[in-house]
Amino acid sequence: MRGQITSYDTTTNTGTIKGEDGINYLFARHDIHTGSDINVGHDVDFVPNGSTATQIVILGLASAAADAAASFGAAANSAINSLPGTDGYDFKSAMLSYTGRMRRQHFWISVLIIFGISLLTSWIPLLGGLIGLALIYPNVCITIKRLHDMGKSGWFTLVPYVGGLIAIIVMFIGGAGAFVTAAMTGGDPNPVALMGALGAVSIGSLIAIITSLGFLLWIGITDSQPGTNQYGPNPKGV
């Protein structure tokens, strides 16, 4: 339900919201899903629970966040398109849409942006991990569009993930073998078993690296399919 904050006491961290139904609902600070200041007059969206407002979202702040994201996208477009040979790059469509096609040049620009954001935020505890998870979506989007540009199905995006899964299985089986042997014999893992575990870890790591790097080079080097294909027109106009 939509409503507006009509009062707020900073001492008790409680206040009232007048809903669009004309009823005043009580709320507590912890029911608001933001960490920003609360002011009388803020428009909100909330879930009424009897005479209490819960799951409150301050709409003005959500709008401000959207405006900030749009401004960042516009600034990114301006900065990128000012560089030689980068004309036509659109940050929003490149990063947030998996439909259509993407040329090699725009793909590598997107890869560098994602890598840069990941590198800059990786040292921030918790937030860096959350941002890393959020970056999976734009990475999948640019990969699918690059595959489309090659005339390939977007399902090929799963190749590096399957390779990573196989690598984990190989490392787990090989590594666990040494300790299972030790547990069965009641002693420490013998040198042969440890060497086997080390070999399994090395092979698994090699599988993951070759799969990921090989896939990246394949989609990053292969030229666009000429003309229009089932995924749209050639982004290079040829």
Disulfide bonds with the S-S distance in Angstrom:
none
